[in-house]
Amino acid sequence: MTPLPFPPLSPEVFTIGLGGLTFSLRWYALAYIAGILIAWRLVLAAIRRPALWGPAGAPLTPEQLERFLTWAILGVILGGRLGFVLFYQPAHYLTHPFDILKVWEGGMSFHGGFLGVVAAAILFCRRERVPMLAMGDLLAIAVTPGLFLGRLANFINAELWGRPTALPWGVAFPGEAAQTCPGIEGICGRHPSQLYEALLEGLILGALILVLAFRRGWLKAPGRLMGLFVAGYGLARFLVEFVRQPDAQFITPGNPLGLALQVNGWGLTMGQLLSLPMIAVGLWFIARSRAA
């Protein structure tokens, strides 16, 4: 079956050249910026509605939210980069430590960025005496728009593509995806796993969180919304990993699917290994909030 052609999309929104110097704005960077702005507006809308919260009220003031924004941005960037270095390519960066600073070349890990934001939130909450579980619920509201936009940017960049498929919506990705394609003359369809993740992690999970937060009173049970996000993301990522092409460093000649571990005959990728604890922790927070 002939795969769908990759659309004529450029990773760059625009490029400006001045005196031999060039500046490019990439869709991936724009996704980060737009995601942060949308997150800020959603959280601001939540803390300005006292009826959404329990007797203690909203955990943050608008002024505290503005201060936390800087902490969150640093947590995303530092955590995402260090997570990629430690989880996915530790050997390369151990021998080329200065490459860690080359963030413009790409290489960010959601799980690392998640841990970075968690660390930033814990430090901020202790400093400003903000209740941590309620803060976690606000972060759950904030994260999914950025996930949605980031996965769309991954698709535009033709990166993080899926495994080969004969399904009618398989996409013929360019570049390395075509060079490693088992099809005739390097032409084959691959799962658009970036769009699967945008749909599951961003759109569906995000819509569910917003409905439960603004319509169903889940913000009155601290930790429940956070648990739903953590477990929901972990489950979505775990499922998509079955059709997502593993990172090249996990693929060997005798291990073409890039399996990181064998458990009872099932192969688990690194993304799945990192998602399993998220599912367990998220379910624990949901159960804890219901028992409180």
N, C-alpha and C positions, 0 to 999 in steps of 0.2 A: 504494500500500500504506500502510495506517495505521501510523504509527511508534509505538514504545513510549512511553507517557507517562513523563515524568521523575518519579522517586519523590518523595514529600513529605519532603524532607530539608532541614534548616536548617543553614547554615554554622556556626552557634553551638551548642556543647555545652550551655551554660547562660549566663544573664545575671543578674547581681546588681546591684540598685540600692540605693544608700545616700545619703540626703540630697541627691538630685538628681544624684549621680554614678553612673555605671553601669560595670560591668566585665563583659566577655564573654570566655569562653574559646572559641576557634574550633577546629574540627577540624583546620585547617591547622597551627595552633600546636601542638596536641596531637600531630600526626603528627611534627613536628620533635622534640618532647620524647621521645616513645616511640622514634623512630628512633635518637636519640642514646643512650638507655639500652640498647636492644637491641644497638647497635653496641659499646658498652662491654663488655657481657657476652660477646659473641662473641669479641672480641679478647682479653679476659681469659682465656677458656677456651683459646684457642690458645696464648698465651704460657705458660700453666701446664702444657702438655704437651710436655716436652722431646723426646719421640719424633717429633714432627712436624717438627723442625728438623734442620739439618745439624750438623756438629761445632761450629760457633760458638754454637749454641743460639739461644734466642729473642732478638730484637733489643731488646726492651724489658723492663723490670721492671714489676710492678704499680704501683709508685710513680711511675715515669716515665709510665705510661699515664694516671694521674690528672692529672698536670701537663699532658700533651699535650691532654687533653680541652678545656681552656679555649682553647688555641690553635686547635683544630679548630673549635670553636663560632664563634669570631671570624672564622676563615677562611670558613666557610659563609655567615655573615650579611653580612660586608663584601664578600666576593667575589661572592656571589649578587646583592646589590643593585647594586654597581658594574657587574657584568656586564650586568644588565638596562638600566642607564642608558646604557652605552656601545654595547652591541650592538643594542638594540631602539628606544630613544627618545632618542638624543643631542640632537636638535634641541629637543625639549620641555624637557629638563632644562638645556640651555644657557641657555634664556631664563627658566626657573623653577628656579634652583639650589636653593632651599630645599625644593622638593618631593622632592629626593633623600632627605631625612631622614624623609619620611612613609612609613615602611615598613609601617605599619598599613593603608595603602591598597592594599597588594599590589605585586607587581612584583619577582620574583626570577628569576634565570637559573641553570639548572643548570650550564651551561658556565662561568659566572662563579664560582659556588660551588665548582665543581671546581678551577678555577685558584686560588681563594683557599685551599682546603685544601692544594693542592700547595705553594703558597708558604709556608704555615704549617708544613707538614711539613719542607720543606727547611731553614727557619730553625731549627726545633726539633732536627732531626737534627745540624746543624752545632754547635749549642750543647751538646747532650748527647752528641755523638759516637755517634749511632745510625746503623747502616747503612741507607742510603736505600732501596735496592731491597727489602730485607726489610720496611722500614716501609711501602713502597708495597703489598706483599702484604697486610699487615694492614689497610690502608685499603680494599683490594678486598673483604675479608671484611666490613668494617664498613658500607659504603655502601648495599648493595642493600636492606636492610630499610627504611631511610628513604625510598628511592626508591619502594618499593611503597606505603608508607603515604602518602607525599606525593601520589602520583598518585590514590589513592583520595580524598584530601581535595580534590584538584582537581575530581574528579567531583562530590562533594558540593557544592562551591562553584559548580557549573555553569559552569566556566571551562575554557579551553584545549580547547574542543570541536572535533569534526572537521568535515569538509566534508559537504555534503548527500549522502544515499545513499538508495536504494530497497531496501536489504537489510532483511530482516525484523528485525534487531536494531538498526536505526536508532532513535535516541532523540530525542524532541521536547524539546530543551533550552529552558528559559524565558529571559526577558530579552533581551539583545542577540542571542542565537542565533536567537530567533524573529523579532525585528525585521528581521534581515538575511536571512531565509529566503526562497528563491525559490518556495516552495510556495504553495498557495492559502490566503489569509488568514493568512499567516505560519506555517503549520503544515507542517513537513517533518521527516523523520528525518535525524539527523546521526550520523556515526561517533562512538561513544564512545571517542575516541582516548586519553582518560585511562586507561581500563581496558585498552586495548591495551598502553600503556606500562607499566602496573602489572604486567601479565602477562609482557611480554618483559624489561623492564629490572629489575624487582624479583623476581618469582617464579621464572621460568625461569633467568635469569642468576644470581640469588642462590643457587638450589638447586645449580646446576652448580659454582659457586665453592666452596660449603661441602663438597660431595662431594670435589672435587679437593684441597681443603685438608686435610680431616680424614680422608679415606679413601685418597687416591691419592698422597700425599707431595709435592704440588706446592710446598709451603713450603720444601722442601729445595733448590729451584732458584730463588734470589732473582730477582725481577722477572717471573717467568712468570705468576703469578696476577694481578699488577697489569696486565700486558699483556693478559691475557684480559678483565679487566673493562673496560679502556679501549676495546679493539677491540669487545667485545661490546655495550657501551653505545652506542658510535658507530654500529654496524650497526643495532641496534634502533631508535634514534632516527631514523636515516636512512630506514628503511623506514616507520615510522609517519608521518613527515612527508608522505608521499604522500597520506594521508587526513586529516591534521590541518589545520584552518583556520589559515592564516598570521595573524600579528598584523596588526591593522588598519592600522598605519603602512606596511605593505608592499603594501597593496592600492590600486590606482588604477582609474579607470573603464575604461581600456583594458587592464588587467591584473588580471582578477577573481580569479585564483588566487593573487595575491600573490607572483609569482615574483621572486626576488632576482637571478637571473643566468641567462643562457641559455648552455648549453654543448652544442654539437652538436645543437641542437634540443630538448634536455631542460631543463626548468625546475628550478632548485634553490632551495629556500627557505633562509632564514637558518639555521634549525636544521640543515639538511643541509650547508650550507657549513661550519658549525662542527664537524660530526660527522666530515667526511672526514679532517681531520688526526688526530682521535682514532683512527680505524680504522688509519691508516698507522702512527702511533706505537705503538699497541698491538701490531700485528703485528711491528713491529721489536723490541719488548721480548721477545716470545715467541721469535722467531728467535734473539735474542741469548742468551737463557737456555738454549736447546737447544744452542747452539754452545759454551757455556762448559764 
